[in-house]
Amino acid sequence: MEFSLHCFRESNASDEALAAFVSDRLRGALAARGCASLVVSGGRTPQGFFRLLSKERLDWTRVIVTLADERWVDESSPHSNTRTVRQGLIANEAASARFIPLYRPASSPADTAALVSQDLRILPPTIDVVVLGMGDDGHTASIFQESPHYQAALRNATQQPCLAVSGKSPVSARITLSAPRLRNCDSLVVHITGQAKWRILGQVASTESDEFPLGFVLNTSTCTSKHVFWNP
């Protein structure tokens, strides 16, 4: 698989470069079509990037933002990715962006996924920018190798933008965008830090099978702008 590698000595430089990269792509989409779309991941790694991107001056009223995945918890939970994005990204200049959470109250994760799939219909067929993380096992979003829903998430078995899956503790019930939905984008970015994930990235990059979820997402011809931003 091919991708462009962007390496930095420390996280601030990586966050600044990534914020500039993403904002540039969003501006280009706004200029070309009058609207733009962005998918991001939660967790600790993107928080500095979120703060910097939220201060970029562009017409955020015409930008749709959503998540690659979410735990089946409401926004009050410390495990909520929605909470992280609202606090870090949907603020400052970006406070006016249209944000679509992947959690809605329902009787089951599957019912939530069905509701959210309807919300996600406003996304264009091709997302402008997708920013993903990677776990220490090579998973991305909430697409886990050991999950009974692994192949369903890889192959889009539900034919919906997102689906309910089983993940890891502390919250095993998850909602995730499917691998085909994540792959269908103009720019695909992986944002990782640390030596351990650098080593895993090497394994992912050298494997063409379905062994690593991130490898499956990256190994696509539907997106030709693929990038990895990394710092120790």
C-alpha positions in Angstrom: 0.0 0.0 0.0 1.1 3.6 -0.6 0.8 6.6 1.6 2.7 9.8 2.4 4.5 9.8 5.7 4.8 13.0 7.8 7.2 12.7 10.7 7.7 15.2 13.5 9.9 15.5 16.6 7.1 16.4 18.9 3.3 16.5 19.2 2.8 20.2 18.9 4.5 20.3 15.4 2.5 17.3 14.3 -0.8 18.9 15.5 0.0 22.2 13.8 0.8 20.5 10.5 -2.3 18.3 10.6 -4.6 21.2 11.4 -3.1 23.1 8.5 -3.5 20.1 6.2 -7.1 19.4 7.1 -8.1 23.1 7.0 -6.5 23.4 3.5 -8.5 20.5 2.2 -11.8 21.8 3.8 -11.2 25.2 2.2 -10.6 23.5 -1.2 -13.9 21.6 -0.9 -15.8 24.8 0.2 -14.4 26.6 -2.8 -15.2 23.8 -5.2 -18.6 22.8 -4.0 -19.8 25.2 -1.3 -19.7 22.5 1.4 -17.3 20.2 3.1 -17.3 17.1 5.3 -14.9 15.8 8.0 -14.8 12.6 9.9 -12.6 12.4 13.0 -11.7 10.0 15.8 -11.9 10.5 19.5 -9.4 9.7 22.3 -6.4 11.6 23.6 -4.2 11.8 20.6 -6.2 14.3 18.5 -7.0 16.7 21.3 -4.2 19.1 20.4 -5.1 18.9 16.8 -8.7 19.6 17.6 -7.9 22.8 19.5 -5.8 24.1 16.6 -8.2 23.2 13.9 -11.1 24.8 15.8 -9.3 28.1 15.5 -8.9 28.0 11.7 -10.9 30.6 9.9 -13.2 29.2 7.3 -16.9 29.0 6.7 -17.7 26.3 9.3 -21.4 26.8 8.9 -21.0 24.8 5.6 -18.9 22.0 7.2 -20.4 18.7 8.4 -18.4 17.0 11.1 -18.9 13.5 12.4 -17.1 10.7 14.2 -15.5 7.5 12.9 -16.8 5.6 15.9 -18.4 6.0 19.3 -19.0 4.0 22.4 -22.7 3.3 23.3 -22.8 6.0 26.0 -24.3 9.4 26.2 -22.4 12.6 26.2 -22.2 12.8 30.0 -19.9 9.8 30.1 -16.1 10.3 30.3 -15.8 7.6 27.7 -17.9 9.6 25.1 -16.0 10.5 21.9 -18.8 13.0 21.3 -17.9 14.8 24.5 -14.3 15.0 23.4 -15.1 16.4 20.0 -17.6 19.0 21.3 -15.1 20.2 23.9 -12.1 20.3 21.6 -13.2 20.8 18.0 -16.8 22.2 18.0 -15.6 25.4 19.6 -14.0 28.8 18.7 -14.3 29.4 15.0 -15.6 25.8 14.5 -18.5 26.3 16.9 -20.9 26.8 14.0 -20.0 23.5 12.2 -22.8 21.0 11.9 -21.9 18.1 14.1 -23.5 14.7 13.8 -22.9 12.5 16.9 -22.9 8.7 16.5 -24.9 8.2 19.7 -28.7 8.5 20.1 -30.8 7.1 22.9 -32.4 3.8 21.9 -33.2 0.4 23.3 -30.1 -1.2 21.8 -26.8 -0.4 20.0 -28.4 -1.8 16.8 -31.3 0.6 17.1 -29.0 3.5 17.7 -27.0 2.5 14.6 -30.2 2.5 12.5 -31.1 6.0 13.8 -27.6 7.4 13.2 -27.5 5.9 9.8 -30.4 8.1 8.8 -28.7 11.2 10.3 -25.6 10.4 8.2 -27.5 10.5 5.0 -26.6 14.2 4.7 -23.0 13.3 4.2 -21.9 13.4 0.6 -21.0 10.0 -1.1 -17.3 11.0 -0.9 -16.2 12.5 2.4 -13.6 15.2 2.0 -11.3 14.3 4.9 -11.2 11.3 7.2 -8.8 11.4 10.2 -8.3 8.1 11.9 -6.3 6.8 14.8 -4.9 3.3 15.3 -4.9 1.0 18.3 -1.9 -1.0 19.6 -3.3 -4.0 17.8 -3.7 -2.2 14.4 -7.5 -1.6 14.7 -9.0 1.6 13.6 -12.4 3.2 14.4 -14.2 0.5 16.3 -13.3 -2.2 13.8 -11.7 -4.9 16.0 -10.1 -8.1 14.6 -11.5 -10.3 17.4 -15.0 -8.9 17.2 -17.8 -11.2 15.9 -18.8 -8.2 13.7 -15.3 -7.8 12.1 -16.2 -9.0 8.6 -19.5 -7.2 8.7 -17.7 -3.9 9.4 -15.1 -4.6 6.8 -17.6 -5.6 4.1 -20.5 -3.2 5.0 -22.8 -6.2 5.5 -25.7 -3.9 6.7 -25.4 -1.6 3.6 -25.7 1.3 6.1 -23.1 4.0 6.9 -22.6 2.7 10.4 -23.3 -0.4 12.4 -23.3 -1.7 16.0 -20.3 -3.8 16.9 -18.6 -5.3 19.9 -15.3 -3.6 21.1 -13.1 -3.6 24.1 -13.6 -2.5 27.7 -14.4 -0.2 29.4 -17.4 0.1 27.0 -17.7 -2.9 24.7 -20.9 -1.8 22.9 -19.9 0.5 20.0 -21.1 2.2 16.9 -18.7 2.5 14.0 -18.6 3.7 10.5 -18.0 0.8 8.1 -14.7 0.3 6.4 -16.1 1.1 3.0 -17.7 4.3 4.3 -14.3 5.4 5.7 -12.4 4.5 2.6 -14.7 6.5 0.3 -13.0 9.9 0.8 -10.8 12.4 -0.9 -8.1 12.5 1.8 -7.5 9.7 4.3 -5.2 10.6 7.3 -3.9 8.4 10.1 -2.8 10.3 13.2 -0.6 8.3 15.6 2.1 8.9 18.3 4.7 6.8 20.0 7.3 4.1 19.1 4.9 1.2 19.8 2.4 2.4 17.2 5.3 3.2 14.8 6.2 -0.5 14.9 2.6 -1.6 14.4 2.4 0.8 11.5 5.3 -1.1 9.9 3.4 -4.3 10.2 0.2 -2.8 8.9 2.0 -1.3 5.9 3.6 -4.7 4.9 0.4 -6.8 5.2 -2.0 -6.9 2.3 -4.6 -9.2 4.0 -7.4 -8.4 6.4 -5.2 -9.1 9.4 -5.2 -5.4 10.4 -8.3 -3.3 10.2 -6.3 -0.1 9.5 -4.4 -1.9 6.7 -7.7 -2.9 5.1 -8.9 0.7 5.2 -5.6 2.1 3.8 -5.3 -0.5 1.1 -7.8 1.1 -1.2 -7.7 2.6 -4.7 -10.9 4.7 -4.1 -8.7 7.2 -2.2 -5.4 8.3 -3.7 -4.5 11.0 -1.0 -3.4 8.9 2.0 -1.2 10.3 4.7 0.2 9.2 8.1 1.1 11.9 10.7 3.4 10.6 13.4 5.6 11.8 16.2 7.4 9.9 19.0 
